[in-house]
Amino acid sequence: MAIEPININLDKLKAKLKERYPDYDFDKPVQLDRKCKLVPEGRSCPKKQDRPIVIDNNKNEMCVYLFKHLDEKSQIKSDRRCYAIVTTEEERTKYEQGTWYEGNR
């Protein structure tokens, strides 16, 4: 079975989104998600030393730690991954060239 092409008019979609969210700038890129999903805001990651690191399609180094999540309201357990970006390709290049700034790791 062949996959049929999808006809999406991106300009029309972008216009609708700008109409709905007039204050948001859709032309700038989305900020990288560097937030650790294991801990509350402001605390350090407890798995930082043994977290599994992979490189994604955009050449970002990211944490893919798998953890069990328990929803306190419904008592449903689910598996989740962290997916926090640790470094980008540009940051690793700067580190290799000696212009790395401490604070990313």
KEKE-3310 file (N, C-alpha, C; in steps of 0.2 Angstrom, whole numbers, plus 5000, padded with zeros to 4 digits):
npx = (5004:5004:5009:4999:5001:5000:4990:4993:4991:5002:5004:4992:4988:4997:4993:4980:4985:4992:4982:4974:4983:4990:5000:5011:5027:5029:5039:5051:5063:5059:5062:5075:5071:5077:5074:5074:5065:5063:5064:5057:5056:5070:5078:5092:5096:5095:5100:5111:5124:5123:5114:5107:5114:5110:5112:5102:5092:5094:5107:5108:5113:5105:5096:5089:5083:5073:5059:5047:5031:5018:5002:4995:4981:4973:4980:4987:5000:5014:5026:5039:5050:5064:5070:5077:5087:5104:5117:5120:5125:5133:5137:5145:5155:5161:5165:5175:5184:5189:5182:5171:5158:5155:5141:5132:5131)
npy = (4994:5010:5026:5040:5057:5071:5085:5100:5117:5127:5140:5145:5139:5145:5158:5157:5153:5164:5173:5168:5168:5182:5188:5179:5175:5167:5165:5164:5152:5138:5137:5126:5111:5110:5105:5094:5080:5073:5078:5091:5109:5119:5110:5098:5085:5069:5058:5061:5057:5044:5044:5039:5045:5051:5055:5065:5067:5080:5082:5085:5082:5072:5067:5052:5046:5033:5033:5028:5034:5040:5044:5054:5057:5048:5036:5029:5021:5025:5024:5035:5045:5056:5065:5078:5090:5090:5095:5105:5103:5114:5119:5108:5109:5121:5118:5108:5116:5124:5135:5134:5137:5135:5127:5122:5108)
npz = (5000:4995:5002:5002:4996:5007:5007:5012:5016:5021:5022:5024:5036:5044:5044:5050:5063:5067:5068:5078:5088:5091:5098:5097:5090:5076:5067:5073:5078:5089:5106:5113:5122:5137:5149:5163:5165:5176:5188:5199:5195:5197:5204:5204:5192:5197:5191:5183:5181:5177:5166:5150:5135:5119:5101:5092:5076:5073:5077:5090:5107:5118:5133:5136:5147:5154:5163:5176:5178:5189:5189:5201:5202:5195:5197:5187:5179:5169:5156:5153:5144:5146:5137:5137:5130:5130:5125:5110:5093:5089:5102:5106:5096:5099:5112:5109:5102:5112:5117:5126:5137:5154:5162:5154:5156)
capx = (5000:5008:5007:4997:5004:4996:4990:4992:4993:5006:5003:4985:4988:5001:4989:4975:4988:4993:4975:4972:4988:4993:5007:5017:5031:5030:5045:5057:5063:5057:5068:5077:5069:5083:5071:5074:5058:5064:5064:5054:5059:5075:5083:5097:5094:5098:5103:5115:5130:5122:5109:5109:5114:5110:5112:5096:5093:5097:5113:5108:5114:5100:5095:5083:5082:5066:5056:5040:5027:5012:4998:4992:4974:4970:4984:4989:5007:5016:5033:5040:5057:5066:5071:5080:5093:5110:5121:5119:5131:5136:5140:5150:5160:5164:5169:5181:5189:5191:5178:5165:5157:5153:5135:5127:5131)
capy = (5000:5017:5032:5046:5063:5075:5092:5105:5123:5129:5148:5146:5137:5150:5164:5155:5153:5171:5176:5165:5170:5187:5190:5174:5176:5160:5165:5163:5145:5136:5136:5119:5109:5107:5104:5087:5078:5068:5082:5098:5115:5121:5105:5095:5079:5064:5053:5065:5053:5038:5045:5037:5050:5049:5060:5064:5068:5087:5082:5087:5077:5072:5062:5048:5041:5030:5032:5026:5040:5038:5050:5054:5058:5042:5030:5026:5021:5025:5024:5041:5047:5063:5069:5084:5092:5092:5100:5105:5102:5120:5119:5103:5111:5126:5115:5105:5122:5128:5141:5131:5140:5130:5129:5118:5101)
capz = (5000:4995:5006:4998:4998:5011:5004:5018:5014:5027:5023:5027:5043:5048:5045:5055:5070:5069:5069:5084:5093:5088:5101:5096:5084:5073:5062:5076:5080:5095:5110:5114:5128:5141:5156:5165:5166:5182:5195:5199:5193:5201:5207:5199:5189:5201:5186:5178:5180:5173:5161:5143:5130:5112:5097:5088:5069:5072:5080:5097:5112:5122:5138:5135:5153:5154:5170:5178:5180:5192:5190:5207:5202:5192:5199:5181:5178:5162:5155:5150:5143:5148:5130:5138:5126:5134:5121:5103:5089:5089:5108:5106:5092:5103:5117:5106:5100:5118:5119:5129:5143:5159:5164:5150:5159)
cpx = (5004:5005:5005:5000:4998:4996:4988:4995:4996:5005:4996:4984:4992:4997:4983:4978:4990:4987:4973:4977:4992:4999:5012:5020:5032:5036:5051:5057:5061:5063:5069:5074:5075:5081:5071:5067:5058:5063:5060:5058:5064:5080:5087:5094:5098:5102:5108:5121:5129:5116:5111:5108:5114:5110:5106:5097:5095:5103:5114:5109:5109:5099:5089:5082:5074:5064:5049:5036:5020:5008:4994:4984:4971:4974:4986:4996:5009:5023:5034:5048:5058:5066:5073:5086:5099:5115:5119:5125:5135:5140:5146:5156:5164:5168:5175:5186:5191:5187:5171:5164:5153:5146:5130:5126:5129)
cpy = (5006:5022:5038:5052:5067:5082:5097:5112:5127:5137:5149:5144:5142:5156:5163:5155:5160:5175:5174:5167:5175:5189:5185:5175:5169:5160:5164:5155:5144:5135:5128:5117:5106:5105:5096:5086:5074:5072:5089:5103:5117:5116:5101:5088:5073:5058:5056:5061:5047:5038:5043:5043:5048:5055:5060:5066:5076:5088:5085:5081:5077:5066:5058:5043:5039:5030:5031:5033:5038:5044:5049:5054:5051:5036:5026:5026:5021:5026:5031:5042:5054:5067:5077:5085:5094:5097:5100:5104:5108:5121:5114:5106:5117:5123:5111:5110:5126:5134:5139:5135:5135:5132:5125:5111:5101)
cpz = (5000:4999:5001:5001:5002:5008:5010:5015:5020:5028:5026:5034:5047:5049:5050:5062:5072:5071:5076:5090:5091:5091:5100:5090:5081:5068:5066:5078:5087:5100:5112:5121:5132:5148:5157:5167:5173:5188:5194:5197:5199:5205:5202:5197:5194:5197:5181:5177:5176:5168:5154:5139:5123:5108:5092:5080:5068:5075:5087:5102:5117:5127:5136:5141:5153:5162:5171:5180:5183:5193:5196:5207:5200:5194:5193:5180:5171:5162:5151:5149:5144:5142:5132:5134:5131:5131:5114:5099:5089:5096:5109:5102:5096:5109:5115:5104:5106:5120:5122:5136:5148:5161:5160:5153:5166)
residu = (MET:ALA:ILE:GLU:PRO:ILE:ASN:ILE:ASN:LEU:ASP:LYS:LEU:LYS:ALA:LYS:LEU:LYS:GLU:ARG:TYR:PRO:ASP:TYR:ASP:PHE:ASP:LYS:PRO:VAL:GLN:LEU:ASP:ARG:LYS:CYS:LYS:LEU:VAL:PRO:GLU:GLY:ARG:SER:CYS:PRO:LYS:LYS:GLN:ASP:ARG:PRO:ILE:VAL:ILE:ASP:ASN:ASN:LYS:ASN:GLU:MET:CYS:VAL:TYR:LEU:PHE:LYS:HIS:LEU:ASP:GLU:LYS:SER:GLN:ILE:LYS:SER:ASP:ARG:ARG:CYS:TYR:ALA:ILE:VAL:THR:THR:GLU:GLU:GLU:ARG:THR:LYS:TYR:GLU:GLN:GLY:THR:TRP:TYR:GLU:GLY:ASN:ARG)
# end
